Amino acid sequence: MTVRLYTSPAARDDRREIGSYLYGETYDRDLVRRWFTSVRAETAYAVEYPRQTPPLIGFSNRPEGPLRRRIITGFKNYLLFYRFDENTVTVTRILHGSRDLRRVPDL
């Protein structure tokens, strides 16, 4: 069975805003390229092995499935959040790990 990928508008904005922030802080284009490459790799891993990470407790009551997270390789403070049902992996947000998740919309 083929699993589809859906990236929410909020997650697309997060990805772009974090890339802009990283560039603004470092002016390092290679760092920003690594950022986007790592996000793509973690997204592909979530599609390939969606059940690999355990569900987050307290964020499971959605028809799209429980909320899960992956650490962005090379960017240990950033997390990719996704939900999975039998047909679709939905990337909901990409956030800094220090955020209070209960206050984040669209998770």
CNS distance restraints for C-alpha pairs under 8 A (distance, minus, plus):
assign (resid   2 and name CA) (resid  87 and name CA) 7.18 0.50 0.50
assign (resid   3 and name CA) (resid  47 and name CA) 6.68 0.50 0.50
assign (resid   3 and name CA) (resid  86 and name CA) 7.43 0.50 0.50
assign (resid   3 and name CA) (resid  87 and name CA) 4.96 0.50 0.50
assign (resid   3 and name CA) (resid  88 and name CA) 5.33 0.50 0.50
assign (resid   3 and name CA) (resid  89 and name CA) 6.98 0.50 0.50
assign (resid   4 and name CA) (resid  47 and name CA) 7.59 0.50 0.50
assign (resid   4 and name CA) (resid  87 and name CA) 6.11 0.50 0.50
assign (resid   4 and name CA) (resid  88 and name CA) 4.60 0.50 0.50
assign (resid   4 and name CA) (resid  89 and name CA) 6.23 0.50 0.50
assign (resid   5 and name CA) (resid  47 and name CA) 6.82 0.50 0.50
assign (resid   5 and name CA) (resid  88 and name CA) 5.66 0.50 0.50
assign (resid   5 and name CA) (resid  89 and name CA) 4.99 0.50 0.50
assign (resid   5 and name CA) (resid  90 and name CA) 6.04 0.50 0.50
assign (resid   5 and name CA) (resid  91 and name CA) 7.71 0.50 0.50
assign (resid   6 and name CA) (resid  88 and name CA) 6.94 0.50 0.50
assign (resid   6 and name CA) (resid  89 and name CA) 6.20 0.50 0.50
assign (resid   6 and name CA) (resid  90 and name CA) 4.73 0.50 0.50
assign (resid   6 and name CA) (resid  91 and name CA) 6.29 0.50 0.50
assign (resid   7 and name CA) (resid  11 and name CA) 6.23 0.50 0.50
assign (resid   7 and name CA) (resid  12 and name CA) 6.60 0.50 0.50
assign (resid   7 and name CA) (resid  90 and name CA) 5.69 0.50 0.50
assign (resid   7 and name CA) (resid  91 and name CA) 4.73 0.50 0.50
assign (resid   7 and name CA) (resid  92 and name CA) 6.55 0.50 0.50
assign (resid   8 and name CA) (resid  12 and name CA) 6.35 0.50 0.50
assign (resid   8 and name CA) (resid  90 and name CA) 6.99 0.50 0.50
assign (resid   8 and name CA) (resid  91 and name CA) 6.07 0.50 0.50
assign (resid   8 and name CA) (resid  92 and name CA) 5.42 0.50 0.50
assign (resid   8 and name CA) (resid  93 and name CA) 7.32 0.50 0.50
assign (resid   9 and name CA) (resid  13 and name CA) 6.16 0.50 0.50
assign (resid  10 and name CA) (resid  14 and name CA) 6.08 0.50 0.50
assign (resid  10 and name CA) (resid  92 and name CA) 6.87 0.50 0.50
assign (resid  10 and name CA) (resid  93 and name CA) 6.06 0.50 0.50
assign (resid  10 and name CA) (resid 106 and name CA) 7.31 0.50 0.50
assign (resid  11 and name CA) (resid  15 and name CA) 6.10 0.50 0.50
assign (resid  11 and name CA) (resid  91 and name CA) 6.54 0.50 0.50
assign (resid  11 and name CA) (resid  92 and name CA) 5.54 0.50 0.50
assign (resid  11 and name CA) (resid  93 and name CA) 4.12 0.50 0.50
assign (resid  11 and name CA) (resid  94 and name CA) 5.51 0.50 0.50
assign (resid  12 and name CA) (resid  16 and name CA) 6.31 0.50 0.50
assign (resid  12 and name CA) (resid  93 and name CA) 7.87 0.50 0.50
assign (resid  13 and name CA) (resid  17 and name CA) 5.94 0.50 0.50
assign (resid  14 and name CA) (resid  18 and name CA) 5.97 0.50 0.50
assign (resid  14 and name CA) (resid  93 and name CA) 6.66 0.50 0.50
assign (resid  14 and name CA) (resid  94 and name CA) 5.56 0.50 0.50
assign (resid  14 and name CA) (resid  95 and name CA) 6.87 0.50 0.50
assign (resid  15 and name CA) (resid  19 and name CA) 6.21 0.50 0.50
assign (resid  15 and name CA) (resid  36 and name CA) 7.61 0.50 0.50
assign (resid  15 and name CA) (resid  39 and name CA) 7.81 0.50 0.50
assign (resid  15 and name CA) (resid  94 and name CA) 6.31 0.50 0.50
assign (resid  16 and name CA) (resid  20 and name CA) 6.20 0.50 0.50
assign (resid  17 and name CA) (resid  21 and name CA) 6.07 0.50 0.50
assign (resid  18 and name CA) (resid  22 and name CA) 6.08 0.50 0.50
assign (resid  19 and name CA) (resid  23 and name CA) 6.25 0.50 0.50
assign (resid  19 and name CA) (resid  32 and name CA) 5.64 0.50 0.50
assign (resid  19 and name CA) (resid  35 and name CA) 6.71 0.50 0.50
assign (resid  19 and name CA) (resid  36 and name CA) 7.38 0.50 0.50
assign (resid  20 and name CA) (resid  24 and name CA) 6.02 0.50 0.50
assign (resid  20 and name CA) (resid  32 and name CA) 7.91 0.50 0.50
assign (resid  21 and name CA) (resid  25 and name CA) 6.14 0.50 0.50
assign (resid  22 and name CA) (resid  26 and name CA) 6.14 0.50 0.50
assign (resid  22 and name CA) (resid  27 and name CA) 7.63 0.50 0.50
assign (resid  22 and name CA) (resid  28 and name CA) 7.88 0.50 0.50
assign (resid  22 and name CA) (resid  31 and name CA) 7.51 0.50 0.50
assign (resid  22 and name CA) (resid  32 and name CA) 6.52 0.50 0.50
assign (resid  23 and name CA) (resid  27 and name CA) 4.66 0.50 0.50
assign (resid  23 and name CA) (resid  28 and name CA) 5.78 0.50 0.50
assign (resid  23 and name CA) (resid  29 and name CA) 6.61 0.50 0.50
assign (resid  23 and name CA) (resid  31 and name CA) 7.57 0.50 0.50
assign (resid  23 and name CA) (resid  32 and name CA) 6.24 0.50 0.50
assign (resid  28 and name CA) (resid  32 and name CA) 6.66 0.50 0.50
assign (resid  29 and name CA) (resid  33 and name CA) 6.20 0.50 0.50
assign (resid  30 and name CA) (resid  34 and name CA) 6.15 0.50 0.50
assign (resid  31 and name CA) (resid  35 and name CA) 6.17 0.50 0.50
assign (resid  32 and name CA) (resid  36 and name CA) 6.40 0.50 0.50
assign (resid  33 and name CA) (resid  37 and name CA) 6.09 0.50 0.50
assign (resid  34 and name CA) (resid  38 and name CA) 5.89 0.50 0.50
assign (resid  35 and name CA) (resid  39 and name CA) 6.22 0.50 0.50
assign (resid  35 and name CA) (resid  74 and name CA) 7.90 0.50 0.50
assign (resid  35 and name CA) (resid  75 and name CA) 7.52 0.50 0.50
assign (resid  36 and name CA) (resid  40 and name CA) 6.21 0.50 0.50
assign (resid  37 and name CA) (resid  41 and name CA) 6.17 0.50 0.50
assign (resid  38 and name CA) (resid  42 and name CA) 6.13 0.50 0.50
assign (resid  38 and name CA) (resid  72 and name CA) 6.20 0.50 0.50
assign (resid  38 and name CA) (resid  73 and name CA) 5.87 0.50 0.50
assign (resid  38 and name CA) (resid  74 and name CA) 7.23 0.50 0.50
assign (resid  39 and name CA) (resid  43 and name CA) 6.08 0.50 0.50
assign (resid  39 and name CA) (resid  72 and name CA) 6.23 0.50 0.50
assign (resid  39 and name CA) (resid  73 and name CA) 7.94 0.50 0.50
assign (resid  39 and name CA) (resid  80 and name CA) 7.73 0.50 0.50
assign (resid  40 and name CA) (resid  44 and name CA) 6.11 0.50 0.50
assign (resid  41 and name CA) (resid  45 and name CA) 6.18 0.50 0.50
assign (resid  42 and name CA) (resid  46 and name CA) 6.15 0.50 0.50
assign (resid  42 and name CA) (resid  70 and name CA) 7.01 0.50 0.50
assign (resid  42 and name CA) (resid  71 and name CA) 7.86 0.50 0.50
assign (resid  42 and name CA) (resid  72 and name CA) 6.30 0.50 0.50
assign (resid  42 and name CA) (resid  73 and name CA) 7.37 0.50 0.50
assign (resid  42 and name CA) (resid  80 and name CA) 7.56 0.50 0.50
assign (resid  43 and name CA) (resid  47 and name CA) 6.33 0.50 0.50
assign (resid  43 and name CA) (resid  80 and name CA) 7.76 0.50 0.50
assign (resid  43 and name CA) (resid  91 and name CA) 7.66 0.50 0.50
assign (resid  44 and name CA) (resid  48 and name CA) 6.14 0.50 0.50
assign (resid  45 and name CA) (resid  49 and name CA) 5.81 0.50 0.50
assign (resid  45 and name CA) (resid  50 and name CA) 7.44 0.50 0.50
assign (resid  46 and name CA) (resid  50 and name CA) 4.64 0.50 0.50
assign (resid  46 and name CA) (resid  51 and name CA) 7.95 0.50 0.50
assign (resid  46 and name CA) (resid  52 and name CA) 7.81 0.50 0.50
assign (resid  46 and name CA) (resid  70 and name CA) 7.87 0.50 0.50
assign (resid  46 and name CA) (resid  82 and name CA) 7.91 0.50 0.50
assign (resid  46 and name CA) (resid  89 and name CA) 7.32 0.50 0.50
assign (resid  47 and name CA) (resid  89 and name CA) 5.98 0.50 0.50
assign (resid  50 and name CA) (resid  84 and name CA) 6.55 0.50 0.50
assign (resid  50 and name CA) (resid  89 and name CA) 7.24 0.50 0.50
assign (resid  53 and name CA) (resid  68 and name CA) 6.36 0.50 0.50
assign (resid  53 and name CA) (resid  69 and name CA) 6.83 0.50 0.50
assign (resid  53 and name CA) (resid  70 and name CA) 7.23 0.50 0.50
assign (resid  54 and name CA) (resid  68 and name CA) 6.35 0.50 0.50
assign (resid  55 and name CA) (resid  59 and name CA) 7.88 0.50 0.50
assign (resid  55 and name CA) (resid  60 and name CA) 7.19 0.50 0.50
assign (resid  55 and name CA) (resid  66 and name CA) 5.60 0.50 0.50
assign (resid  55 and name CA) (resid  67 and name CA) 5.55 0.50 0.50
assign (resid  55 and name CA) (resid  68 and name CA) 4.81 0.50 0.50
assign (resid  55 and name CA) (resid  69 and name CA) 7.83 0.50 0.50
assign (resid  56 and name CA) (resid  60 and name CA) 7.06 0.50 0.50
assign (resid  56 and name CA) (resid  66 and name CA) 7.08 0.50 0.50
assign (resid  56 and name CA) (resid  67 and name CA) 5.68 0.50 0.50
assign (resid  56 and name CA) (resid  68 and name CA) 5.68 0.50 0.50
assign (resid  56 and name CA) (resid  69 and name CA) 7.67 0.50 0.50
assign (resid  59 and name CA) (resid  66 and name CA) 6.23 0.50 0.50
assign (resid  59 and name CA) (resid  67 and name CA) 5.63 0.50 0.50
assign (resid  60 and name CA) (resid  65 and name CA) 6.44 0.50 0.50
assign (resid  60 and name CA) (resid  66 and name CA) 3.89 0.50 0.50
assign (resid  60 and name CA) (resid  67 and name CA) 5.82 0.50 0.50
assign (resid  61 and name CA) (resid  65 and name CA) 7.30 0.50 0.50
assign (resid  61 and name CA) (resid  66 and name CA) 6.62 0.50 0.50
assign (resid  62 and name CA) (resid  66 and name CA) 6.56 0.50 0.50
assign (resid  64 and name CA) (resid  83 and name CA) 6.04 0.50 0.50
assign (resid  64 and name CA) (resid  84 and name CA) 6.02 0.50 0.50
assign (resid  64 and name CA) (resid  85 and name CA) 5.47 0.50 0.50
assign (resid  64 and name CA) (resid  90 and name CA) 7.91 0.50 0.50
assign (resid  65 and name CA) (resid  83 and name CA) 5.42 0.50 0.50
assign (resid  65 and name CA) (resid  84 and name CA) 5.28 0.50 0.50
assign (resid  65 and name CA) (resid  85 and name CA) 5.48 0.50 0.50
assign (resid  66 and name CA) (resid  83 and name CA) 5.69 0.50 0.50
assign (resid  66 and name CA) (resid  84 and name CA) 7.03 0.50 0.50
assign (resid  67 and name CA) (resid  81 and name CA) 6.73 0.50 0.50
assign (resid  67 and name CA) (resid  82 and name CA) 5.74 0.50 0.50
assign (resid  67 and name CA) (resid  83 and name CA) 4.89 0.50 0.50
assign (resid  67 and name CA) (resid  84 and name CA) 7.83 0.50 0.50
assign (resid  67 and name CA) (resid 107 and name CA) 7.54 0.50 0.50
assign (resid  68 and name CA) (resid  81 and name CA) 5.64 0.50 0.50
assign (resid  68 and name CA) (resid  82 and name CA) 5.33 0.50 0.50
assign (resid  68 and name CA) (resid  83 and name CA) 6.05 0.50 0.50
assign (resid  69 and name CA) (resid  79 and name CA) 6.28 0.50 0.50
assign (resid  69 and name CA) (resid  80 and name CA) 5.42 0.50 0.50
assign (resid  69 and name CA) (resid  81 and name CA) 4.37 0.50 0.50
assign (resid  69 and name CA) (resid  82 and name CA) 6.16 0.50 0.50
assign (resid  70 and name CA) (resid  79 and name CA) 5.57 0.50 0.50
assign (resid  70 and name CA) (resid  80 and name CA) 5.15 0.50 0.50
assign (resid  70 and name CA) (resid  81 and name CA) 6.59 0.50 0.50
assign (resid  71 and name CA) (resid  75 and name CA) 7.46 0.50 0.50
assign (resid  71 and name CA) (resid  76 and name CA) 5.93 0.50 0.50
assign (resid  71 and name CA) (resid  77 and name CA) 7.44 0.50 0.50
assign (resid  71 and name CA) (resid  78 and name CA) 6.11 0.50 0.50
assign (resid  71 and name CA) (resid  79 and name CA) 4.64 0.50 0.50
assign (resid  71 and name CA) (resid  80 and name CA) 6.34 0.50 0.50
assign (resid  72 and name CA) (resid  76 and name CA) 6.00 0.50 0.50
assign (resid  72 and name CA) (resid  77 and name CA) 7.76 0.50 0.50
assign (resid  72 and name CA) (resid  78 and name CA) 5.71 0.50 0.50
assign (resid  72 and name CA) (resid  79 and name CA) 5.65 0.50 0.50
assign (resid  72 and name CA) (resid  80 and name CA) 6.58 0.50 0.50
assign (resid  77 and name CA) (resid  96 and name CA) 5.60 0.50 0.50
assign (resid  77 and name CA) (resid  97 and name CA) 5.21 0.50 0.50
assign (resid  77 and name CA) (resid  98 and name CA) 7.65 0.50 0.50
assign (resid  78 and name CA) (resid  94 and name CA) 6.94 0.50 0.50
assign (resid  78 and name CA) (resid  95 and name CA) 5.53 0.50 0.50
assign (resid  78 and name CA) (resid  96 and name CA) 4.40 0.50 0.50
assign (resid  78 and name CA) (resid  97 and name CA) 5.46 0.50 0.50
assign (resid  79 and name CA) (resid  94 and name CA) 5.56 0.50 0.50
assign (resid  79 and name CA) (resid  95 and name CA) 5.38 0.50 0.50
assign (resid  79 and name CA) (resid  96 and name CA) 6.21 0.50 0.50
assign (resid  79 and name CA) (resid  97 and name CA) 6.13 0.50 0.50
assign (resid  80 and name CA) (resid  91 and name CA) 7.17 0.50 0.50
assign (resid  80 and name CA) (resid  92 and name CA) 7.92 0.50 0.50
assign (resid  80 and name CA) (resid  93 and name CA) 6.21 0.50 0.50
assign (resid  80 and name CA) (resid  94 and name CA) 4.52 0.50 0.50
assign (resid  80 and name CA) (resid  95 and name CA) 6.72 0.50 0.50
assign (resid  81 and name CA) (resid  91 and name CA) 5.85 0.50 0.50
assign (resid  81 and name CA) (resid  92 and name CA) 5.64 0.50 0.50
assign (resid  81 and name CA) (resid  93 and name CA) 5.29 0.50 0.50
assign (resid  81 and name CA) (resid  94 and name CA) 6.06 0.50 0.50
assign (resid  81 and name CA) (resid  95 and name CA) 7.95 0.50 0.50
assign (resid  81 and name CA) (resid 107 and name CA) 7.46 0.50 0.50
assign (resid  82 and name CA) (resid  89 and name CA) 6.65 0.50 0.50
assign (resid  82 and name CA) (resid  90 and name CA) 5.31 0.50 0.50
assign (resid  82 and name CA) (resid  91 and name CA) 4.17 0.50 0.50
assign (resid  82 and name CA) (resid  92 and name CA) 5.24 0.50 0.50
assign (resid  82 and name CA) (resid  93 and name CA) 7.19 0.50 0.50
assign (resid  83 and name CA) (resid  89 and name CA) 5.81 0.50 0.50
assign (resid  83 and name CA) (resid  90 and name CA) 5.19 0.50 0.50
assign (resid  83 and name CA) (resid  91 and name CA) 6.56 0.50 0.50
assign (resid  83 and name CA) (resid  92 and name CA) 7.20 0.50 0.50
assign (resid  84 and name CA) (resid  88 and name CA) 5.83 0.50 0.50
assign (resid  84 and name CA) (resid  89 and name CA) 4.53 0.50 0.50
assign (resid  84 and name CA) (resid  90 and name CA) 6.25 0.50 0.50
assign (resid  85 and name CA) (resid  89 and name CA) 6.66 0.50 0.50
assign (resid  92 and name CA) (resid 106 and name CA) 6.57 0.50 0.50
assign (resid  92 and name CA) (resid 107 and name CA) 5.62 0.50 0.50
assign (resid  93 and name CA) (resid 106 and name CA) 7.31 0.50 0.50
assign (resid  93 and name CA) (resid 107 and name CA) 6.39 0.50 0.50
assign (resid  95 and name CA) (resid  99 and name CA) 7.18 0.50 0.50
assign (resid  99 and name CA) (resid 104 and name CA) 7.80 0.50 0.50
assign (resid 100 and name CA) (resid 104 and name CA) 6.89 0.50 0.50
assign (resid 101 and name CA) (resid 107 and name CA) 7.89 0.50 0.50
